[in-house]
C-alpha cells in the first residue's frame, strides 16, 4: 500500500483528494509522516526520522503510526502498489 | 475577430433557494469570446429574480405555463420573436422541455433554433422508466417502480422484494427518503399533490452522491463533461456548494450514456458511488443544471457550446477541466423599484 498518487498535500497540512473532493487538515507531525510515506520510506526509516526530531520512543511512536495508517486506509487515501 | 451577434431566449430565471439554471446559463453565454449575446428572458412569475438582475437579462417577457398547452405558448413565442428575432431558445425547466421538443419544428420554421433531445430520448430516461433504460443501455441503475397509490408501495415491500428505506420521488422534482410505511404515506401524498402521478419508488443505494454536467452533440459525441460532488446540500436537496472531481470512471460512465443514447443537448447525471466504488445512475435531468457555471469556471463553457451547436456550428470536444474548483452559492437581497414590478405584472414585459 502507498499514498494515493493524486493527493494534493500543501505545506500547511491541507490535503485534498481530487477523486472524491474530500479535504483534510494535518498537524505538523502528521504532515511530516505523510510526506515520508509519499517518499516511499519504510516503517523503520519513518520511525528513525521521527525519533530524531521528537522526544518519543519507537514503541510509542509505532502504536500511533499504525493508528494513523489505519485512518488513511479507512479514508481511502491509500492505494495498492501497481 | 468580431463577435457574432446572437439573440438567445432563456427560461429558468428563478434564481431562488431551489434555483433554475437560467442565470448560470446566461453567465456562461455572456462570457463567450465569440458571441455577443442579447438575452431575452422568458419568465413564468413576476418575482423571478432574473428579470430584475442588471446585466443578465436584456428584456423579459412573461410566458404561459406549459400546462396551459402548446398553442398559447407558441403564440406567445411568436409575439416575442416578432419583436426580438430570437436565434436560439434554451428552455431550462424539466417540466417545459417536453413542450419545447414538441414545438421544435415549428420554432425552426420561424427561425428559432433549439438544441434538445429527441422525444424518444427524453421519454425513455424518465425516472419511471429507469430500470428498462438501464437494461437497454447496459447502465447500472437501482430498481424502481412507478406507483399510483400508497397501497402499491406496501405491495412492493410485501411481494416484490423491496425493503426500507426507499426513495419516494416526484416525476419531475422532489425526492424523500422514507424509512417506514408511515413516512412513505406522508411523502406519497405530498409528492402526488404537488407533481401528480405516478410517484416513483426507488431502491435506496447507499453511497456518496456525485453528479456530472455534460453536453451531447446528438451523434454520440460528448462535447464536454465535468464531474462534481456536492459539499453542502440544502434541506431541498440542492447543492449550495460543490467541487469538481478528477474521476475518470464518472466521465467514462457519461461518455457511455452519451454514445449509447446519442443524447442531444445538455444533461445532468445524478449518480451514487457505493463503498465498493460502483456507480449507479439514479436520474438523468434533460438539461444543464443550476450548477453549470462551475463547469464554465473549470474551463468548459457548456452554455456557449450549446448555443453554437444550436446554430449548427462545429464545436470541438473538451478533454480537460480544472479539478478542485469550488462553487459556493449565496443569497442576496436585490432592491427593485415598484415600477419594474408593476411593468412586468401588468404588461408582461420588462
Interface residues (C-beta under 8 A of the other chain):
Chain A: X6 X8 X16 X18 X19 X20 X21
Chain B: X208 X228 X229 X231 X242 X243 X244 X245 X246 X247 X323 X324
